[in-house]
Amino acid sequence: MAYKVTLEPVGVEMEVEEGETVLEAAFRQGVALMHGCKEGQCSTCKSILLDGDVEMERYSTFALPDFEKEEGYILLCKTVPYSDLTVELMQYDEEALKVSVPIKTFRTVISEIESLTHDIRRIVLKLAEPDQITFHAGQFADVYLPGSDVYRSYSMANTPSQSDRLEFMIKIFKGGKFSTLLDEQLKIGDELEVRGPFGNCIRREESTGEIFLIGGGSGMAPLWSILNDIVEKGVQRKVTFFYGARSKRDLFYLDKFAEIAERHQGFRFIPALSEPLPQDNWNGETGLITEVLERYLDPAIAGKDLEVFLCGPAPMIDSAIPLLRDKGVTSDRIFFDKFVPASN
């Protein structure tokens, strides 16, 4: 049995199979609904049920408080229909809906593992079956632990033109299931299952304004993909990349950023250290990356066509978005990928 779900105000209709969540059905059919953690923790897919009967799988009341549920709010990642539905989307991106692709599962083989810093690893997965993937710079994929249904979501660091592989930058967390496996056991030649692509933190091809890329730690990955995609395609837009780290040992790719600055007119890289060490001899920007952003964010620029892409820990993004809005950047020009801790 399948139910029809009508998504307003965009007028999109899709089918949801019995026992399937609305978000899973959207992934299967290539309908790019706004989403984040996919686990009922972040509220990105929060919407309003206008008509129909549903059940909600287990979710965090932080993402959907009880009083909102009573008012008809739902999380699409946890909503299972029991009739035809009409849903009002609170967040949607018509441009992303036009360019979305269906989600697929891929068998991959590890071809490279590299240490970028003391706690960030670069891993390259060669696609085996299917052997090609279509994705947009800024998107992410789920990487499954071998022989398990447990996965971790990581943003692609390579560009879409490299369609025969997936490249990730993964932060090593003490006790982390996948990162510990990567740091201690995985090796070149091992197979991994990957599902994707996901995410709406993508560049709009028709936009022409200045771009701010803001990230920290492994949040470099999707921004690195977006930046290199711009360079590859010869897109003539001013780009500023703000990158936050604790100390100098947390910085990497400085030589690559210098090369891009030589190739792409109007590009600048602004790293900032929140806890520089005496031996760093650092004479660059210091403080939290949001503090640095505030110093550089000219309201005259923000109020025009500035587009901002944020990728990294939730506290960084939650601090940056109100700042951007206060400076005149409207919500439709702020795109983010909030890194939410895994629940399992």
N, C-alpha and C positions, 0 to 999 in steps of 0.2 A: 504494500500500500504506500502511496505517496500523497503528500499534501502540497497544495499550492501556497506559496508565501509571496505576498505583494509588498514590495518595499517602497515606501513613500518618503519624501516627495519626488523621488527619481523615477517612479513608475516601473521599476524593474520587477519582473515576475520570475520565480524559479520554483523547482520542485524539491521537497525534502522527503527522503525516504523514512519509513517507520523506524523509530529509534535513533535517528540521526539528528545532530544538532543543526541549527540554522547555519552557523558558521562553517561547519564541516561540509554541508551541502553547497555553500557558496564557493568554498575552495575547490570542490570537485567539478563545479560548472564554470569556474573561471570568473566568478563575480567578486570583485575586489572590495569587500566590506572592510571598514576600518577595524583593526584588531591590534592587540599587543601580545600579552602573555599566552592567550588561548586557554588559560586555566582558571578563569574566573577570579583573578586577583587584581587586575589593573584598571578595569572599568572603561577601557578604550572602546569596546563594542557595546556599551550601554545604549539601549534604545527604548522605545515606548510601544507596548502592545496595544493596538487600537481595537483589534477584534480577533477572536479565536481562543482556543484552549491550549495551554502548554503546561509542561512540568519543567522545573529547574533542577538540573543536577547540582551537586555540592559546589558551593562557591564561597568566597570570602565576603563577609558583611562589610568589610572595608570598601570593596568594590561596589557593592549594592546593599546599602543599609536597609533594614526591615521596613522603615517608613516609605522608602522609595518603591520597594517591591509592592507594598499595599497600594501605592498610587499608580501601578501598572508598568513600572520600569522593569526591564529584563536585560540579561547579559546574553548576547547572541551565541557566545561560545558554550553556554550551558543550557540553552533553551531547546527543548525537545517538543515539537508540535504534536497535538492530538486532534487537530482539525486544520482546515485552511486558516491562514493567518493574514492579517494586515498589520504591518510594523512600520512605525515612523522612526527613521534613522536620525539620531541626534548629531552624529558626525558622519559625513560622507564626502567623497571626492569624485566629482563627475569625470575629471580627467583620468584618474586612476581606474575608474570603472571601464573606460574606453580601451585601456591598454593592458588589462589584466589577462593572465594566462592560467589555464587549469593547473592544479597541483598534481605532481607526479612523484612516484617513489623511484629512486635510483640506486643501483648497486655501484659502489665505487671502490677504488683501490688506492691506498695511501702511496703517493709518489715522492713526497718531500716532507721533512720535518725540520724546522729551524728555530733556534732561540733568538728572538728579537731583543728581549731584555731578560733580566733575571727571573721574571714571572710572566712573560708573554711569549707564547709559541706560535709560529706560523706553520700551518699544515695545509698541504695541497692534496686534493683528492681527484684522481683521474676517473672520469665517468666510464663505466664498463657497460651498463645496460639500464636504460637507453644510454647511448654514448654522446648525446648532445642535450643541452638544457637552454631554455629561453628564460631570461630573467632581466630585471631592470636594476641598474646601479642603485644601491641603497637597500636592497631586499635581503632577506635572511632565509635560512633553511634549518630544518630539524635534523640533527645527527644522532643516530641511535647507538646506544651501547651494544656491542656485539652480543647476539643471542638474547636480546631483551627488548621490551616495549618501552623502556625508559629512554628518553631523549633529552638533548640540550639544544637550544636554539642559538645559532651563530650567524652573524651577518657575513655575506660574501665580501671579500676584499679585492677580488679580481674584477675585471670589467666584463660586461656581457659579450664582448667580441671573443673572449676566451671561453667559448661555449662547450669545450670538451673537458672542462675541469671546474672545481670549486676550491677557492682558497679562503682560509679563515685565519683570524688572529685570535687566539684563545688565552685568556688570563688563567693562570694556575692558582686555584684556591685550595688551601689546606683542607683535606677531607672531601673535596668536590669529586663527585662520581666520575664524570667524564674527564675533567682536567687532570685528576690523579692518574687515571688510566693512560692518558696521553703522555704524561710526564714520566711514567714508570714502566709501561708495558707495550703500548702501541709502537709498531715499527713499520718501515717501508715494506709494502707488499701485503699488509693486512687489509681485509675488506671491511667496509662500513656501509650501512644503509642510510640513505639521506632522503628526506621528503621536503618538497618545496616547489617554487619559491613562495615566500610569504612577505607581507609588509607593504605599506603605502608611503614609506619615506623615500620618495623618488622625485627626480627632477622633472619639471614640466618643460617639454620641448619648446613650447611656444613662448615661454617667458624670456624676457630680455634684460631684466634688472640685475643689480649686483647680488652676489651670493655670499652668505656667511656660513661656514661649516664650523660647528662647535662640538668638541668631543674630549674625552679623557680615557686613558687606559686602552682597553681593547675596543672602545668606542671609535677608535681610529678606523676600524675595518670598513664599515659602510661609507664613511666619508672619503676614505682613500679610493674606494671604487667610484664614487661620484666624481671626485676630482680628476682621476685618470680618464674617466669616460668623457669628461669635458675636454681634456687635452687631446685625446684620441680623435674626437670628432671636430676639433678646431672651433669649438664654440667660443665666440668672442664676448665673454662676460667677465667682469671683474670678480675675483674670488678671494676671500680672506678666510684662512683656516686658523682657528683658535684651538690650541691643544693644551690641556691641563695635565700636569704630572707633579709628583711629589718632589723628586730631586732629579739631578742630571742623569742618573743611571736609568731612569724611567723613560728617557727620550730615545727615539730611534728614527731611522730613515731621514736624518737631517741632510745627508748628502743628496738623497733623492728629491727632497723638497727644494734644495738649491738648484738642482737640474730643471725642475718644473718651472721655477721662477725665471730661469733663463729662456725657457721655451715658450712660456705662456705670459704674454704681456698683461699686466694688471693683477697678477697673482702675488700674494704675500702670505707667509707662514709666521704665526705669532705663538710661540710656545710660552707657557708660564709655569713657574715652579711654586707650589704652595708651601713646601718645606725644604728650601735649598740648603745644602750642607756647606760648611766653610770651605771644604776642598773643591767644591763645584766651581768656585770663582765665577759665579753667575752674575752677569750684568744685564740680563734680559728682564722681562716682566715677572713680577712675583704676585702671589695671592691666589685666591680661588679663581677659576677661569671665568666665573660670572662677574667677579669684580673687575677683571681685565676687560671683559666684554663691555661693561658699563663705561669704561674709560674711552673706548674706541667707538661706541655706538652714537653716531651723530643723528639727532632727530630729523635733520634735513634729509638724510639718506633713508632712515627707517620709515619715514612717512611716504616715500615714493614706492618703488617696485622691489625693494629689498626682500629676498627670500632667505629664510634661515632654516638650516638643517641641524638638528640636535641629536646626538647619539651618545649614550653613556648611562651612568647610574641615575636612578630615579631622583635623588636629592638634587643633583646638578640640573636636571631638566625642570624639576618643580620650582627651582629658584630662578632659572633663566626665563621661563615663559612669561611670568608677570612683569619682569624687567623689560622684555621685548615689547610687550603690549603697552606698558607705560611710556615707552619711547616712540610708539606710533606704528609698530609692526602689527598688522591685523592677523587674526587667527588663521585666515585662509592662506597666509604666506609663512606659516610656521609649521614645519614638518619634523616629527621626532620619532625616535626608536628608543623607548625606555627599557633599559636592562633590568628585568625583575628577577630576583633570586628564585631558583627552582624550588618547587614544593615537594619533590620526591628525590 
